[in-house]
Amino acid sequence: MTMPRILIIAGSDSGGGAGIQADIKTVTMLGGHAMTAITAITAQNTLGVQGVHPVPTEMVLAQIDSVVSDIGVDAVKIGMIGSAQTALAVADRLEAIGAPTVLDPVMVASSGGVLADTETIESLHELMGWAFVTTPNLPELEALGGEAELTTRGEVLLIKGGHAPGETITDRLVGPEGEIARWEGSRIHTDDTHGTGCTLASAIAAGLGQGLDLPEAIARARLFVRLALRTAPGLGGGHGPMGHGAIRLDLGESPRLNQVSVPIGDHIASRDFYEDLGLKLIVDSPDKPYARFEGPGGASLSIHGESHAIYLECDDLDARVAALQSAGLMFDSEPTDQAWGWREAWLVDPAGNRICLYSAGENRRYPPWRIAE
């Protein structure tokens, strides 16, 4: 796969949790090349925004023109725009760039700091006219005019439901013809939410730049955000940054070698052995007997009776299996949903080693029965 070139037009976050810094980390972790046009410099941390200094519009455009003329662009992500003048000028550039654009209408930081004035918010409507998709949360959606008004104008919106009450978060992709898709997930209870919107929008842009269709790009981006929330390092005294760097083997090109299973005799002795080696015990079921461990970077290892297998994770398992069958590979089982939340298909290599192609999403590292930390 050719590395997608993602142009990020957004503000800088001195605390590294959101803005350009989160965007670069996201695009890099998803296999893209991040380029930037910085629209504002902010002094901020996990506790709030202490200062905002917009970059002159001419310099924002110069950054855009510089990378477009030399490197090229496969997708664009727009975050904090800085000023109404910059928003209108960037809108003019988007027509010439001609790449799918993801607009995150940043107005308020997670810590509560205001990042856009009334005039700038109004100018976002011009950018929305060029966006492939706009990703407002519920307060941003209201500030921009509401779902009915925006979709009547022809906008495509990913409406993020994190601000709604309840333990289930629903994100909806809607357009002029109504709802296109929706995703639900359990609420992850954490204060380390700084940069969630930036990360989601950049992940969507990376997917579009790689050729995914919009629902596929959103589904992968949502998984990236949820995993980054779960792996947050716990920095700062307020809304801390997410754990972008801990997601190395959960997403990316398929198939990913990220799980092996080895046979055991004595469950307790084997469990203790792998813990002594430095692996982290995340599932322990002595009655099965079964245990799963996690290593640095996110690889996992299971011990289970007489079972030994190599696991290769695929984003689109059914399509991967169908392609391999067309190429002549024989499978012992078709893709099947399992009670533990994985979808699996099995085959053996010429030496008789068992191979599992699977998809698991969050459930490989974060099943409901993961040992509490």
N, C-alpha and C positions, 0 to 999 in steps of 0.2 A: 504494500500500500504506500503510495506517495504521501509524504508528510504534509498534512493540510496546513495552509498558511492562514492564521487567524489574526486579523487586525482588531485590536482592543482600543476603543476610544473611551477613556474613563479617567477618574481622578486617582491620585496617589494617596494611600493610607500609611502614615508613618508607623503605625503599629503593626502593619503587615497582615492584618486579619481580613481586610476587605479590599475593594478597589483594584487597582492595577496589580497589586501584589497577589491577591487571591486569584485574579484572572490568569496571571502567568503560571502560577502553580497548577491551576486546574488544567489549562491547555497542555502544559508540559506532561502532567501525569496521564493525560488521555492520548498522548502520542502526537500532539500538534506542535507547530512552531509559532510562538506568540510574538507579535509585533505590537508596538504601542504608540498611541498618540495621547499624551497626558494632557488633560483638560484643566486640572486644578491640583494644587498641592495642599494637603490638609495636615494639620497637627492634630492627631487623634490617637487614642488608645482604647482599651477595653471599657473605660469609664465614660468617655464622651469625646466630643469634637471641640478642641480648644482654639482652632483657627482654620480659616479657608482662604487660600490665595488663588484666584482664577488665573490660568495661563492665557495670555492674549490670543485672540482668535486667529490672528495671522500665524502664530507659532503652532497652534493646533493643526491648522491646514498644512503648514510646511512639513510637519511630522507625517501626516497622511500621505501627502504627495511624494515624499521621499521614499517610503516603503512601497507604495503602489507602483511607482515608476521603475523600480529595480527588482523587487522580490515578487510582487504580485499578491493577490488576496483571494482566498477561497471562501471565506466567511468573515462577517464583521460582528463584533459585540460592542454595544454602546451602553455605558453606565452613567456615572455622574458626568453631566455635560458642561457644567461650569457657569454658563451664562446663556441668555436667550440669543445673543448675537452668534455665539459659537454653535448653538443648536441649529439655527437657520443656515449657517454657512456649511455645516457638516451635511445637512440634508441635501444641499446642492451637490456635494461631492459624491453622495451615495449613488446617484443616477449614473455617474461616469464609472464608478467602481463595478457595479452590476453583480455583486455577490450577495447571497442571502444574509440578512441583517437581523440580529436579535437585539431588541431594545429592552433594557432593564430600567424602568423609569424611576431612578433613584431620587428620593425626596428627603428621606430621614434615615439616619444611621441606626443600627440596632441599639445603640446606646442612647438614642433619643436626639442626637444632634441634627439640626436642620441643614440640609445640603442643597436646597433649591428654593429660590424665591418665587413669588407668584408669576412674575413675567417669564421666568425660565420654565415653570410648569406649563404655562400656556404654550410655549414654543415647542414642547414635546409633541404636540399634535402634528406638527410639521414632520418631525422625525418618524412618528408612527405611520405616516402615509407611505414611507419607504421601507418600513420594517416588514420582514417576513413573518415575525411573531413578536408581540410585546408581552412582557412577563410581570404584570402588576400584582402586588399583594392586595388585600381587600381595602385598606385605607388609600392606597395609591389609585386603585380602580375608581373609588368614589371621587377622589380629587380630580381625576381625568374626565369624569362625566358619567361613569357607570357603564355596565355591560351593554344595556340596550342601545344607548346612544352610540357607543363606539362600534359595536358590531353592525349597526345600521349604516355607519359610514364605511363599512367594508373591512374593518380591522380584524385580525386574527389574534386572539389573546390566550395566553396561558395564565389563568387566574389561580394564584397560589392561596391555598386555604388555611395557612398556618395561624392566621389571626382569629379564625373562628373558634368558638368554644368546643370542648369535647375531646375525647381521646383518639378519634379517628380524623386524620387530615385528608381532605379531598382537594385535589388539584384538577382543574377542568380546562380542556382546550376547546375554545369556542370560536365561531366565526359567523359570517352573515347568514349561513344556513342553519345555525344552531350549534349544539354540542357535537364536537368531533370525536373526543375521547375523554376519559377521566381515569384518574389513578387515586387509590386510597392506600394509606399506610398508618400504622399506629404512631401516635405522638412520641417522639423521643424527648424525654425530660432532661434537659441540660440548659445551663446558662451560656454555654459556649456556642453561640449562634451568630457571632460576628462574621459577616461575609457570606451568609447563605444565599442571598439573592444574586450577588455577583458571581458566586461559584456556579449556581444553577444556570444562569444565562450564558456564561462562558463555556460550560460543558455542552449546552445545546448547540452553541456556535461551532464547537469542535466537532460534534457529530454531523452537523450539516456540511461542514467543510470536508468531512470524510465520505460524504455521499449517503449518509443515512437519511431516511425520510423523517419528517417532523415528529410524528409520534414515537418512532424508534429513538430519535435523538433525545426527546424529552424523557422517555423511560430510562435510558442509560444515565442521563444527567441527574434524575431524581435519585437513582441508586447511588451515584457518586456522592451526592450531598448527604444522604442518610449515612453512608459509611464514614464520611468525613466528620459528621457530627458524633458518631460513636467512637471515633479514634481521636477526638480533640485532646490536646496535650494539657489543658487546664492552666493556661497562662493568664496572668493579669488578675485584677480584683473585680472585674465586671463581666461584660459579655465577651468571653474569650474567643480566640481564633479556633478554626476547625483543624482537623488533622489531615490535610491534603496529602502530606508526604507519607502517610501510613497506608495508602491505598495503592500498592504496587501490583498485586496479583489478583485483584478483584475485578478489574475492568481492563479493556484493551483488546488487542487483536486475538482472535480465536485460532486454535485452542490454547488455553493457558494451563501449564503444568503446575498445579498449586495444591495438590492433595494426594497423599499416598496412604495406603492401609497395609499394615503388616500383621502377621499372625502372632499369637502369644500363647503361653501355657499358663503361667501364674499371673493373673490380672494385677494384683497389688504390686508384685515385684516389678513387672514391666512398667506399670504406671509410675512407680517411684523412680525407676531407672531413667525414664525420659524426662521427668521433672528434674532429676539430678543433672542431666545433660544441659539443662537451661531452657527447655521448652515450657510454655505456659499451658497448664491444664485448663481447658475451657468446657469440657463435657466429661462427666464421669458417671457411668452406669455399671457398677460391678455385677449386677444381676444378669446382664446380657451375655457375657461381659464385654464392655465397650468403653473406650475413652478417646477423646480427641484433644490434640495439642496444637498450639499456635506458635510459630517461630517469628523472629524479626522479619518484617516485610510482609507478613500476612500468609505465608505458606502454612498448611496444616497437615497433620499426621494423625492417623487413627490406629488404634490397636483393637483387634476384634477377633477373638476365637482363632479359627484357622483361616481367616480371610486375608488374602493379600491382593492388592490391586493398585493400578496407577489410574489417577483421575485427571481428565482433561476437560476444563470448563469451556463451554461454548455459549456465546450470546444468543444465537439462534440455533438451538439444538436440533430441532426437526429438520431445518434446511441443511444443516451440516451432515446429518445422518443420511438424508436423501441423496445428497451429492456424493457421499462416499459409497453408498449402495450402487449408484449409477456408475461409479468407477470400478465396481467389482468386489468391494469389501462385503463380507458376510457378517451380519450381526446376530447375536444370540437372542437379543430382545429389542423390540422397537422402543422409541422414547415413551416412558411411562412415569406418571406422577407417583411419588412415594409419600408415605405417611409422614416422613421427617422433613418434607418441604422441598426435596430435590426432584428434578425430572431427569431420568437416567436412561441410557441405552448402553448395552454391554456387547463386547466382542472379545476375541482373544488374538494375540499376535502369533506368528509362526512357531514360537517356542512354547506356546500354551499359557503365556502370562495374561492375566485378566485385565482388560482395559475398560474403563467406564468413561463414556462421554456424557456430560451432565450440564445442567444449569441449576444454580441454587440461589443466586442473588445474595441477600443478607444472611441466609440461613447456613452458609458454610461456616462463617466466623461468628455469627450472632443469632443462633437458634433461640427459641423461647426458653429453652432449658439450659442455656449457657450459665456457668457458675458465676454467681454475683461477685463483683469485685469490691 
